Amino acid sequence: MLRHDPACIGLVLDAKGWVDVADLVRRANAHGRDLTRAELVEIVRTNDKQRFSLSDDGARIRARQGHSVDVDLGLEPVEPPEFLYHGTATRFLGSILAEGLRPGSRRHVHLSPDHDTAIRVGRRHGTPIVLKIRSKKMHEGGAVFLLSENGVWLTDLVPPGFIEFEEEVGA
């Protein structure tokens, strides 16, 4: 809900993607989703991808990245490492070769700092393949990179010329 459809339970995110925790719990319960504040805090604490963060006072929550709704995460541009990685499924290679990596319904293309993380991401979509992105060269050419709080690198798009195809990993 915080990343893709807050309106489905009547939530309104502020400009930076934050929402009141008590309001989220109340609205989730009103829409048939059994949720307590303690469960929400546990989800934030234990989520393997660290997708969500609580405000310092614990009163508000937001998704750290991956939005399909327009929010300003307040991230500043950062110079990326020489290479970043993108895990995907082999069935998407045709469109990637033709168009590069595009954000689709999200606001940004998501890139991983390491090969192993990219493998895990790719497995979620089918037979995984890891794409090696020449991120430093993209940056030198004017591409903007952001680094989310949970270590996911974000950029608007990755043109085909900056993509190297690594080995198919297997399911």
N, C-alpha and C positions, 0 to 999 in steps of 0.2 A: 504494500500500500504506500509506503513512504517513497518508493522509487518510481512507481509506475501509475498508480491510480488512487491517490488519496481521496478523491471525490467519491469513490465507491462506498465510503462510510461517512461521507460528509466532512472530511478533514480539509482544512485549508492550510497549506504550508506557507511560512513566511518567505520572504525573498531569498533567504539563505537555506531554505529547506527544513527549518526547524518547526516542530509542533509540540504543544504541551503534552507531557506524558499522561497526565490525568485525563485529558480530553481524548487522546488516542485510546486509552483503556476503556473509557466510558463508551465511546462510539463503536469500538470493536465489539464490545459486549452487546450493545444495542443492535448490532447487525449479525448476531449469532456466532461470533467468534469468542470463545471462552478465553479470557486473558486477564491476568492480574498484573499489578505493577511489579511484584517480585518475579514473575515469569518473564516479563519484558526485560528487566534488569539482567536476569540470567541469560536470556537470548543475546543481549548485547555483549555480555562478558564472555560467553562460550562460542559464539559464532566463529567457525573456522576461518572465514574470510574477513572477519572484523568489518562487516558491511555497515554497521551502525555505530553511532556515538551518542553519548549522553552529554549534556552541558555540565559544566563544572559543579553546578548546584543540584544536578540530577532532575531538574524540573522539565527539561526539554530533550527531545530526541530527534535525530535526523539520519538519513542514509549518507554515507561518506562519498559515494559515487554510484554510477550506474543508473542515473535518472533518465526517464523518458519524458519527464516534465521539466520545465525550465526553472532551474534554481542557480543561484550564485554561491558556490561553495567557498568563495573567498580564497581560492588557491592562487598563488603567484607563479608565473612562469619560472621554470627551473631548467638548467642545462642537463640533458639526459646523458647517460653513459654511452659509450660507443655503440653498443647493441642492446636492444630490448627484444622481447619474444612475444609471440602471439600464438596461443593454442587454438586450433580449430579442427573441424572434421574434413576429411579428404573430399567429401561431396561438395564442399564450397570452393574448391580450388579454381574451377572454371571462372566463376565470377570474380574471384580475387585476382586472377591473372589479368582479367579484362579491366577491372575497375579499381583494384587495390583494396585496402581495408577501409570500409566506411562504417559509421556508427549505427546504421540501421535505425531502429526506433529509439536508440539511446542518444545522449548528447555528445558522447565522445567514443573514440576507439579505445579499447582497454588493452594495455600492454603489460607484460610481466617482466620483472627484473631478472628472472632466471628461467632456464630451460625446464626444470622440474615442475615449476608452477604452471608453465604453459602446457605441459603434458596433462596435468590434472584438469585444467580448463578445457582442453581439447577433448578429453574423454567424456565430458558431459554432453557432447554434441554428436558422438559417433566414433568412427575410427579416427584417432587423433593424428594430427601432423603439427609439427612446430615450425613456425615461420620466424626467421631471424630478421629483425628490422634494423636497418642502418640508421639508427636514431640520431647519432651525432651528425651525420651528413645531412639528414633532414633538418636538424636544428640550424646547422650552418647555412642552409638554404632558406631559412626564415620560418620554419615550422615551430609552433609553440607547443611546449610540453608542460604538463602540470603533474604534480605528484600528490596523490591523495594520502590522507592520514594512514591508511592501511597498506601503503606501498604499491598501489596500482598506479601505473603511469597512464596519463590521458592525453590524447591529441585529437585534432579534428578529423584527420584522415591520413592514410598511409598510401601514397602513390605506388603503383606496381614496381617502379624502378628502384625502390628502397627495400624490397622484400627479397630475401634469400630463402629458398626452400630447403629445410633440413629433412632428415629422414622421417619416413612414416614410422610411427611408434608402435602401432598395433593396439587393438582393443584389449 
